[in-house]
Amino acid sequence: MAAIPHLNPGSTGLAVDTRSLDSLRSRAASDPKAAVREVAKQFESLFMNELMKTMRASTMSSGMLDNGGSQLGTEMLDTQFATKLTGLPGGLSDAIARHLERQMGMSPGPIPVTRSANNTPAPLEATPKPVKLPQVGAAGFVQQHQAAADRAEAQTGIPAAFMVAQAAHETGWGRKEIRHADGAPSFNLFGIKAGANWQGPVAEITTTEYVGGQAQKVVAKFRAYGSYAESFADYAKLMKDSPRYRETVAQAKDASSFAQGLQRAGYATDPAYADKLTRVINTTLRLQRTLT
């Protein structure tokens, strides 16, 4: 029989002791994806061990020769089988890891097909890395608004990528911008409504709001600007000056916390807003790596 790692009888040899848990915590801090994969493998190993126990119980009956030693040997053998079956490509641990990554906002969303997104200020062919369809439109959107987002980051401390991603989410990567009745752009990238204190121009459109979790079509007035740069500047002012979003800005450490903070503050009525925005932020970060 192959050498069997040290195990406590009845245990799986997984992260059930303090040293293993400390190791996982350390790995999670330095390499979250590796930690997720390790946790997924451990869940699969637990499942396989329970599966082996169930199979053993259903196929074998106790006899006169059964004793504590034989039972321990059987448990160790089953653990060895479970270990061999754990972590195989396309297995249960892969599915668990993918699910955990999506839940934690670590898995980037799909690159959208946005050939009609806003024009880019410089040819994408000149970027250090090649950009292919369907990335071109989305990458162009990121490239176009990067400078304005960088200025907004300097004012608010919110990562520029988070703001570009939110603009992408609100406008469908530039394909569904808020427009005036005559079709002229409002340059409103963040879906900020024109409240009673807004003294500037407005664009009135039919939009979707969620009331009691149900989507409803309503007519609403939105702020209008003279340029996309003005839109970013107004968004930065809102995030910086409004007590409503102060905690969101302070806790904008990662994609998930930023998106969840916006949803808690009531930025949007869509109950799935945070999950959707988190996926777009991860997509934007991937596009930025392509462009640098």
C-alpha positions as CSV (number, residue, x, y, z in Angstrom):
1,M,0.0,0.0,0.0
2,A,1.3,3.5,-0.8
3,A,2.4,5.7,2.1
4,I,-0.5,7.3,3.9
5,P,-0.2,10.8,5.3
6,H,-0.7,11.3,9.0
7,L,-4.4,11.4,9.8
8,N,-6.5,11.3,12.9
9,P,-8.9,8.4,12.8
10,G,-12.1,9.5,11.3
11,S,-10.7,12.8,10.0
12,T,-10.0,13.7,6.4
13,G,-6.6,15.3,7.0
14,L,-8.0,18.6,5.8
15,A,-8.0,22.1,7.2
16,V,-9.6,21.2,10.5
17,D,-6.6,22.0,12.7
18,T,-5.2,25.4,13.7
19,R,-2.1,25.2,11.5
20,S,-4.0,24.4,8.4
21,L,-6.5,27.2,9.0
22,D,-3.6,29.7,9.6
23,S,-2.0,28.5,6.4
24,L,-5.3,29.1,4.5
25,R,-5.7,32.6,6.0
26,S,-2.2,33.5,4.9
27,R,-2.7,32.2,1.4
28,A,-6.1,34.0,1.1
29,A,-4.3,37.3,1.9
30,S,-1.6,36.8,-0.7
31,D,-3.3,34.7,-3.4
32,P,-7.1,34.6,-3.0
33,K,-7.7,32.4,-6.0
34,A,-5.2,29.8,-4.8
35,A,-7.0,29.8,-1.5
36,V,-10.4,29.4,-3.1
37,R,-9.0,26.4,-5.1
38,E,-7.6,24.8,-1.9
39,V,-10.9,25.3,-0.1
40,A,-12.8,23.7,-3.1
41,K,-10.5,20.7,-3.0
42,Q,-11.1,20.3,0.7
43,F,-14.8,20.4,0.2
44,E,-14.5,17.8,-2.5
45,S,-12.3,15.6,-0.3
46,L,-14.9,15.8,2.5
47,F,-17.6,14.8,0.0
48,M,-15.5,11.9,-1.3
49,N,-14.8,10.6,2.2
50,E,-18.4,10.6,3.0
51,L,-19.2,8.9,-0.3
52,M,-16.7,6.2,0.5
53,K,-18.1,5.6,3.9
54,T,-21.6,5.4,2.5
55,M,-20.5,2.9,-0.2
56,R,-18.6,0.8,2.4
57,A,-21.6,0.7,4.7
58,S,-24.0,-0.3,1.9
59,T,-21.8,-3.1,0.5
60,M,-20.2,-4.7,3.6
61,S,-21.7,-6.1,6.7
62,S,-19.9,-6.5,10.1
63,G,-18.4,-9.9,10.8
64,M,-16.6,-11.9,13.5
65,L,-13.3,-10.8,12.1
66,D,-14.1,-7.1,12.3
67,N,-12.2,-5.3,15.1
68,G,-10.9,-1.8,15.8
69,G,-7.7,-2.4,13.9
70,S,-9.4,-3.6,10.7
71,Q,-11.9,-0.7,10.9
72,L,-9.0,1.8,11.2
73,G,-7.3,0.2,8.2
74,T,-10.5,0.4,6.2
75,E,-10.9,4.0,7.1
76,M,-7.3,4.8,6.1
77,L,-7.7,3.0,2.8
78,D,-11.0,4.8,2.0
79,T,-9.2,8.1,2.8
80,Q,-6.5,7.2,0.4
81,F,-9.0,6.4,-2.3
82,A,-10.8,9.7,-1.6
83,T,-7.5,11.6,-1.9
84,K,-6.8,10.1,-5.3
85,L,-10.2,11.0,-6.5
86,T,-10.0,14.6,-5.4
87,G,-8.8,17.5,-7.6
88,L,-9.2,15.8,-10.9
89,P,-9.7,18.1,-13.9
90,G,-13.3,18.9,-14.5
91,G,-14.3,17.4,-11.1
92,L,-16.4,18.7,-8.3
93,S,-13.6,21.0,-6.9
94,D,-13.5,22.9,-10.2
95,A,-17.2,23.5,-10.1
96,I,-17.0,24.6,-6.4
97,A,-14.1,26.9,-7.1
98,R,-15.9,28.6,-10.0
99,H,-19.0,29.1,-7.8
100,L,-16.9,30.6,-4.9
101,E,-15.1,32.9,-7.3
102,R,-18.3,34.2,-8.7
103,Q,-19.8,34.7,-5.2
104,M,-16.7,36.6,-4.1
105,G,-16.6,38.7,-7.2
106,M,-13.2,37.2,-8.3
107,S,-14.4,35.8,-11.6
108,P,-14.5,38.4,-14.4
109,G,-17.7,38.8,-16.4
110,P,-17.8,38.1,-20.1
111,I,-16.3,40.6,-22.5
112,P,-19.3,42.3,-24.0
113,V,-19.9,42.6,-27.7
114,T,-19.9,46.4,-28.1
115,R,-18.8,47.3,-31.5
116,S,-20.9,50.5,-31.4
117,A,-19.4,51.8,-28.1
118,N,-17.9,55.3,-28.0
119,N,-15.0,56.1,-30.3
120,T,-11.5,55.8,-28.8
121,P,-9.1,58.7,-28.6
122,A,-6.2,56.7,-30.0
123,P,-6.0,53.6,-32.3
124,L,-6.2,50.4,-30.4
125,E,-3.7,48.9,-32.8
126,A,-1.1,51.0,-31.1
127,T,-1.6,49.4,-27.7
128,P,1.2,47.2,-26.3
129,K,-1.0,44.1,-26.5
130,P,-3.3,43.1,-29.4
131,V,-7.0,43.7,-28.8
132,K,-9.4,41.5,-30.6
133,L,-13.2,41.6,-31.2
134,P,-15.4,41.4,-29.3
135,Q,-13.0,43.4,-27.0
136,V,-12.6,46.4,-29.2
137,G,-15.7,48.3,-28.3
138,A,-15.4,47.7,-24.6
139,A,-11.7,48.4,-24.6
140,G,-12.3,51.6,-26.5
141,F,-14.8,52.7,-23.8
142,V,-12.2,52.1,-21.1
143,Q,-9.5,53.9,-23.1
144,Q,-11.8,56.9,-23.8
145,H,-12.7,57.6,-20.2
146,Q,-9.5,56.7,-18.4
147,A,-8.1,60.2,-18.1
148,A,-11.4,61.6,-16.6
149,A,-11.6,58.6,-14.3
150,D,-8.0,59.2,-13.1
151,R,-8.9,62.9,-12.2
152,A,-12.0,61.7,-10.4
153,E,-9.8,59.1,-8.5
154,A,-7.6,62.0,-7.3
155,Q,-10.6,63.8,-5.9
156,T,-12.4,60.8,-4.2
157,G,-9.9,58.0,-3.7
158,I,-12.2,55.6,-5.5
159,P,-10.1,53.5,-8.0
160,A,-10.5,54.8,-11.5
161,A,-11.3,51.3,-12.8
162,F,-14.3,51.1,-10.5
163,M,-15.8,54.4,-11.9
164,V,-15.1,53.5,-15.5
165,A,-16.9,50.1,-14.8
166,Q,-19.8,51.9,-13.2
167,A,-20.1,54.2,-16.3
168,A,-19.9,51.1,-18.5
169,H,-22.7,49.3,-16.5
170,E,-25.0,52.4,-16.5
171,T,-24.6,53.0,-20.2
172,G,-24.2,49.5,-21.6
173,W,-20.6,50.2,-22.5
174,G,-21.7,53.5,-24.2
175,R,-24.5,51.9,-26.3
176,K,-27.4,53.0,-24.1
177,E,-26.5,56.5,-23.0
178,I,-29.2,58.8,-21.8
179,R,-30.2,61.1,-24.6
180,H,-32.4,64.2,-25.1
181,A,-35.6,64.0,-27.0
182,D,-33.9,65.2,-30.2
183,G,-31.3,62.4,-29.8
184,A,-28.5,64.6,-28.6
185,P,-26.3,63.1,-25.9
186,S,-26.7,64.1,-22.3
187,F,-23.2,62.9,-21.4
188,N,-24.6,61.4,-18.2
189,L,-22.5,58.3,-17.7
190,F,-23.7,57.5,-14.2
191,G,-27.5,57.7,-14.4
192,I,-27.6,60.6,-11.8
193,K,-31.1,62.0,-11.6
194,A,-31.9,65.7,-11.6
195,G,-33.3,66.4,-8.1
196,A,-34.9,69.6,-6.8
197,N,-31.4,71.2,-6.2
198,W,-30.1,70.6,-9.7
199,Q,-30.0,73.9,-11.6
200,G,-28.5,72.6,-14.8
201,P,-30.0,71.1,-18.0
202,V,-31.9,67.8,-17.9
203,A,-32.8,64.9,-20.1
204,E,-36.2,63.3,-19.5
205,I,-36.5,59.6,-20.4
206,T,-38.4,56.5,-19.6
207,T,-36.4,54.2,-17.4
208,T,-36.7,51.0,-15.3
209,E,-37.1,51.3,-11.5
210,Y,-37.6,48.5,-9.0
211,V,-40.5,48.9,-6.6
212,G,-40.9,46.1,-4.1
213,G,-38.5,44.0,-6.2
214,Q,-40.7,44.4,-9.3
215,A,-39.4,46.2,-12.4
216,Q,-41.6,49.2,-13.5
217,K,-41.3,51.7,-16.3
218,V,-41.3,55.3,-15.1
219,V,-40.5,58.7,-16.6
220,A,-37.6,60.5,-14.8
221,K,-35.4,63.5,-15.3
222,F,-31.6,63.0,-15.4
223,R,-28.8,65.5,-15.2
224,A,-27.3,66.6,-18.5
225,Y,-23.7,67.8,-19.0
226,G,-21.6,69.4,-21.7
227,S,-19.0,66.6,-21.9
228,Y,-18.1,63.2,-20.4
229,A,-15.5,64.9,-18.3
230,E,-18.2,67.0,-16.6
231,S,-20.1,63.8,-15.9
232,F,-17.1,62.2,-14.1
233,A,-16.4,65.5,-12.2
234,D,-20.1,65.7,-11.0
235,Y,-20.0,62.0,-10.0
236,A,-16.8,62.6,-8.0
237,K,-18.4,65.6,-6.3
238,L,-21.4,63.5,-5.4
239,M,-19.3,60.7,-4.0
240,K,-17.0,63.1,-2.1
241,D,-19.6,65.5,-0.6
242,S,-22.7,63.5,0.0
243,P,-22.9,61.9,3.5
244,R,-25.0,59.2,1.9
245,Y,-21.9,57.8,0.1
246,R,-19.2,58.7,2.6
247,E,-18.9,55.1,3.9
248,T,-18.9,53.7,0.4
249,V,-16.0,55.8,-0.6
250,A,-14.1,54.9,2.6
251,Q,-14.6,51.2,2.1
252,A,-13.9,51.0,-1.6
253,K,-11.1,48.6,-1.2
254,D,-12.2,45.9,-3.7
255,A,-14.9,45.5,-6.4
256,S,-17.4,43.7,-4.2
257,S,-17.2,46.1,-1.2
258,F,-17.6,49.1,-3.5
259,A,-20.6,47.7,-5.3
260,Q,-22.2,46.5,-2.1
261,G,-21.7,49.9,-0.5
262,L,-23.4,51.6,-3.4
263,Q,-26.3,49.3,-3.2
264,R,-26.7,49.8,0.6
265,A,-26.6,53.5,0.1
266,G,-29.4,53.3,-2.4
267,Y,-27.6,54.3,-5.5
268,A,-29.9,52.1,-7.6
269,T,-33.1,50.2,-7.0
270,D,-32.1,47.1,-8.9
271,P,-31.8,44.3,-6.2
272,A,-29.0,42.7,-8.2
273,Y,-27.1,45.9,-8.8
274,A,-24.1,45.0,-6.7
275,D,-23.6,41.6,-8.3
276,K,-23.9,43.1,-11.8
277,L,-21.5,45.9,-11.1
278,T,-18.9,43.6,-9.5
279,R,-18.8,41.5,-12.7
280,V,-18.4,44.6,-14.8
281,I,-15.6,46.0,-12.6
282,N,-13.7,42.7,-13.0
283,T,-14.2,42.8,-16.7
284,T,-12.9,46.4,-16.8
285,L,-9.8,45.4,-14.8
286,R,-9.1,42.6,-17.3
287,L,-9.5,45.1,-20.2
288,Q,-7.1,47.5,-18.5
289,R,-4.5,44.8,-18.3
290,T,-4.9,44.2,-22.0
291,L,-4.3,47.9,-22.7
292,T,-1.1,48.2,-20.7
